[in-house]
Amino acid sequence: MQKQIITILGPGSWGTALAQVLDDNGHEVRLWGHLSEQVQEINQEHTNQRYFKDVRLSETIQAYTDLKQALTNTDAILFVVPTKVTRLVAQQVTQVLNHPVRVLHASKGLEPNSHQRLSTILEEEIPEHLRSDIIVVSGPSHAEEAIVRDITLITAASKDLEQARYAQELFSNAYFRLYSNTDVIGVETAGALKNIIAVGAGILAGLGYGDNAKAAIITRGLAEITRLGVRMGADPLTYSGLSGVGDLIVTGTSKHSRNWRAGYALGQGQDLESIEASMGMVIEGLSTTRAAYELAQELGVYMPITQGIYQVIYENRPIKEAIQDMMTNEFKEENEWS
């Protein structure tokens, strides 16, 4: 592939890791953020200590606080900002962008209140003449491992297969590989909803439950993720792939996962406010739990795990009471879809 200019919006852990992947592939990489101290650190020290204590970034990665400057002559824009600010940042991009670009996102969540997927938000806020069909980059990936070039396989999804293939060529190398997909709904819902199940898996671990419980929540969690996604128009096969079961395993079983860690702390008896303060990063699973619960109610989709986690987080229901309720629910067939 010819060298591309890529602007990454959001110098968090995943945005920084993806910047290093793209730089390794010979592209010109620009990181945009609003914290001048962080931008200065990336440019001068070539580190991002808030997220990676012992990692030195490529000296050719440049960071910016000026969005217009970061977007000048860029070929592609990659959104890696928290879900709750995606719409705002897209609006800011539209105000200063003056040429057509490829638009990608690598965030995972549903917009609070509207419950919209992120590609839908980007389609609404960035005019068609300024963008491609949206490309979703998602799958089982810890930034802490990708940044040190550990083997990572994820998915690139777009309604236009050629756009997905562009992302494949853009990112893929000897340690980082993408598979193409056209099921944007499936890939996005899988990436968003697995964070809820990861919180639940962390809660069970924090309470001292073992591998049996872990297997149960991951498997039944995947069933209800699929149930909601299919109701929204997704292909059920997507959930058996990298962006589905793959991402759920990596997020629901690892201490690298902030959603798992948040759940673990809840299981240990910590209150939500102190957990969010100590984490120092956005815990997408918390806001996604509310959005998914409300969406499931609206669409009439049976999601007992999501409902239980919602009650614990937002209604202060005792955790063990919520678990007992799930364990004594009416009996279901394993492959039942309603």
Secondary structure, 3 states (H helix, E strand, C coil): CCCCEEEEECCCHHHHHHHHHHHHCCCEEEEECCCHHHHHHHHHCCCECCCECCCCCCCCCEEECCHHHHHCCCCEEEECCCHHHHHHHHHHHHHHCCCCEEEEECCCCECCCCCCEHHHHHHHHCCHHHECCCEEEECCCCHHHHCCCCCEEEEEECCCHHHHHHHHHHHCCCCEEEEEECCHHHHHHHHHHHHHHHHHHHHHHHHCCCHHHHHHHHHHHHHHHHHHHHHCCCCHHHHHCHHHHHHHHHHHCCCCCHHHHHHHHHHCCCCHHHHHHHHCCCCHHHHHHHHHHHHHHHHCCCCHHHHHHHHHHHCCCCHHHHHHHHHCCCCCCCCCCC
